[in-house]
């Protein structure tokens, strides 16, 4: 998979990176670790430059998160409640969790958004409770952009190191991405099977 994704990254250029990063945060077909990691390999091979790659990749991540934020901001808590009540087990949460998260985000939301950008399983999901809590749009975008930029720097530098160190770097990056993806699925399944609603 990583070979053809690398070709998409290389031929699509920076706008292609932006599009893939935005899509990854809405309906994740390709994880950002692979996208930006392959971008780092492209930097090592001279096909891309570090700063434009960082800017456009971070802009795409912020745009994708902002779409989810806007949907949640317009939807609001009350419209969400029937959905949570019905699908709570598969979401591994219930309405009480949403209320607690909303109160916490109204107090400390900008720092939560920033810190969750470094957590592979939660950096996209945090956009939804932030929108439900009606966080300020510019504050959300600012902390999302900065957090995503720091994370993307690490991914690009890691990909660049792989590109200089390994002749088949994109294959190794693809394997690592599959391992992370499999671990994420296992963790989610464990959460679903072990989830119990609070006693009324």
C-alpha positions as CSV (number, residue, x, y, z in Angstrom):
1,X,0.0,0.0,0.0
2,X,2.8,2.4,0.9
3,X,4.3,2.4,-2.5
4,X,1.2,3.7,-4.3
5,X,0.5,6.1,-1.5
6,X,4.1,7.5,-1.9
7,X,3.4,8.0,-5.6
8,X,0.2,9.9,-4.8
9,X,2.1,12.0,-2.3
10,X,4.9,12.7,-4.7
11,X,2.8,13.4,-7.8
12,X,0.0,15.2,-6.0
13,X,2.5,17.6,-4.4
14,X,1.7,19.9,-1.5
15,X,-2.0,20.4,-2.4
16,X,-2.4,16.6,-2.6
17,X,-0.8,16.4,0.9
18,X,-3.3,19.0,2.1
19,X,-6.3,17.1,0.6
20,X,-5.2,13.7,2.1
21,X,-4.6,15.2,5.5
22,X,-8.0,16.9,5.5
23,X,-9.7,13.7,4.4
24,X,-7.8,11.7,7.0
25,X,-9.4,13.8,9.8
26,X,-12.9,13.4,8.4
27,X,-13.1,9.8,7.0
28,X,-9.7,8.4,7.7
29,X,-8.7,6.2,4.7
30,X,-5.0,6.7,5.1
31,X,-3.5,7.6,8.5
32,X,-1.6,10.8,8.9
33,X,1.5,8.9,10.2
34,X,1.8,7.3,6.7
35,X,1.0,10.5,4.8
36,X,3.4,12.8,6.6
37,X,5.9,10.0,7.0
38,X,6.0,9.4,3.3
39,X,6.3,13.2,2.9
40,X,9.4,13.0,5.0
41,X,10.8,10.3,2.8
42,X,10.0,12.6,-0.2
43,X,12.0,15.4,1.5
44,X,15.0,13.0,2.0
45,X,14.9,12.1,-1.7
46,X,14.6,15.7,-2.8
47,X,11.0,15.4,-4.2
48,X,9.7,17.9,-1.6
49,X,10.8,20.6,0.8
50,X,10.4,20.6,4.5
51,X,8.6,23.9,5.2
52,X,6.0,23.8,2.4
53,X,5.3,20.2,3.4
54,X,4.8,21.1,7.0
55,X,2.6,24.1,6.2
56,X,0.2,22.4,3.7
57,X,0.0,19.2,5.8
58,X,-0.8,21.1,8.9
59,X,-3.4,23.3,7.1
60,X,-5.1,20.1,5.8
61,X,-5.2,18.6,9.3
62,X,-6.7,21.8,10.7
63,X,-9.3,22.0,7.9
64,X,-10.4,18.4,8.4
65,X,-10.7,18.9,12.2
66,X,-12.7,22.1,11.6
67,X,-15.3,20.3,9.5
68,X,-16.0,17.9,12.4
69,X,-16.0,20.9,14.8
70,X,-18.5,22.8,12.7
71,X,-20.9,19.8,12.5
72,X,-20.8,19.3,16.2
73,X,-21.1,23.0,16.9
74,X,-24.2,23.2,14.7
75,X,-25.7,19.9,16.0
76,X,-25.5,20.8,19.7
77,X,-26.0,18.6,22.7
78,X,-29.7,18.0,22.6
79,X,-29.8,16.7,19.1
80,X,-26.9,14.4,19.8
81,X,-28.5,12.8,22.9
82,X,-30.8,10.3,21.1
83,X,-27.8,9.1,19.0
84,X,-25.7,8.6,22.1
85,X,-28.5,6.8,23.9
86,X,-28.9,4.4,21.0
87,X,-25.3,3.7,20.0
88,X,-23.6,4.2,23.3
89,X,-22.0,0.7,23.5
90,X,-20.4,1.1,20.0
91,X,-19.2,4.6,20.9
92,X,-18.1,3.3,24.4
93,X,-19.7,6.3,26.1
94,X,-23.0,7.4,27.5
95,X,-24.7,10.8,28.0
96,X,-23.1,11.3,31.4
97,X,-19.7,11.1,29.7
98,X,-20.7,13.7,27.1
99,X,-21.9,16.1,29.9
100,X,-18.6,15.7,31.9
101,X,-16.5,16.2,28.8
102,X,-18.5,19.3,27.9
103,X,-18.0,20.9,31.3
104,X,-14.3,20.1,31.3
105,X,-13.9,21.5,27.7
106,X,-15.7,24.7,28.6
107,X,-13.0,25.3,31.2
108,X,-9.9,23.9,29.7
109,X,-10.9,23.1,26.1
110,X,-8.1,24.8,24.2
111,X,-5.3,22.9,26.1
112,X,-7.2,19.6,25.7
113,X,-7.5,20.2,21.9
114,X,-3.7,21.0,21.8
115,X,-2.6,18.0,23.9
116,X,-4.9,15.5,22.1
117,X,-3.2,16.4,18.8
118,X,-0.4,14.1,20.0
119,X,-2.6,11.0,20.7
120,X,-3.3,8.9,17.6
121,X,-6.7,7.6,18.7
122,X,-8.1,10.9,20.0
123,X,-6.7,13.8,18.0
124,X,-9.6,13.8,15.5
125,X,-12.3,12.7,17.9
126,X,-11.6,15.7,20.2
127,X,-13.0,18.1,17.5
128,X,-16.5,16.8,18.2
129,X,-16.8,17.5,22.0
130,X,-15.0,20.8,21.3
131,X,-17.7,21.8,18.8
132,X,-20.4,20.6,21.2
133,X,-19.0,22.8,23.9
134,X,-19.1,25.7,21.4
135,X,-15.5,26.6,21.9
136,X,-14.4,29.8,20.1
137,X,-13.7,29.0,16.5
138,X,-10.4,31.0,16.3
139,X,-9.2,29.5,19.5
140,X,-10.0,26.0,18.3
141,X,-8.3,26.6,14.9
142,X,-5.2,28.2,16.6
143,X,-4.5,25.4,19.1
144,X,-5.4,22.7,16.5
145,X,-2.9,24.2,14.0
146,X,-0.1,24.5,16.5
147,X,-0.6,21.0,17.9
148,X,-0.8,19.5,14.4
149,X,2.3,21.4,13.3
150,X,4.3,20.0,16.2
151,X,3.1,16.4,15.5
152,X,3.7,16.8,11.8
153,X,7.3,18.0,12.5
154,X,7.9,14.7,14.3
155,X,6.4,12.6,11.5
156,X,8.3,14.4,8.8
157,X,11.6,14.1,10.6
158,X,10.9,10.5,11.3
159,X,10.1,9.9,7.6
160,X,13.2,11.8,6.6
161,X,15.4,9.7,8.8
162,X,13.9,6.5,7.3
163,X,14.5,7.9,3.8
164,X,18.2,8.4,4.6
165,X,18.6,5.2,6.5
166,X,16.6,2.5,4.7
167,X,16.5,1.8,1.0
168,X,12.9,0.5,1.2
169,X,11.8,3.1,3.7
170,X,8.2,3.3,2.5
171,X,7.7,-0.4,3.0
172,X,8.9,-0.2,6.6
173,X,6.7,2.8,7.2
174,X,3.7,0.9,5.8
175,X,4.4,-2.0,8.2
176,X,4.6,0.3,11.2
177,X,1.3,1.9,10.2
178,X,-0.4,-1.5,9.9
179,X,0.9,-2.4,13.4
180,X,-0.5,0.9,14.9
181,X,-3.8,0.4,13.0
182,X,-4.1,-3.2,14.3
183,X,-3.4,-2.1,17.8
184,X,-6.0,0.6,17.5
185,X,-8.7,-1.9,16.3
186,X,-7.8,-4.3,19.2
187,X,-8.1,-1.5,21.8
188,X,-11.4,-0.4,20.4
189,X,-12.8,-4.0,20.4
190,X,-11.7,-4.4,24.0
191,X,-13.4,-1.2,24.9
192,X,-16.7,-2.3,23.3
193,X,-16.6,-5.7,24.9
194,X,-15.7,-4.4,28.4
195,X,-18.0,-1.4,28.3
196,X,-20.8,-1.2,30.9
197,X,-23.3,1.6,31.3
198,X,-23.5,3.4,34.6
199,X,-26.2,2.3,37.0
200,X,-29.2,4.5,36.9
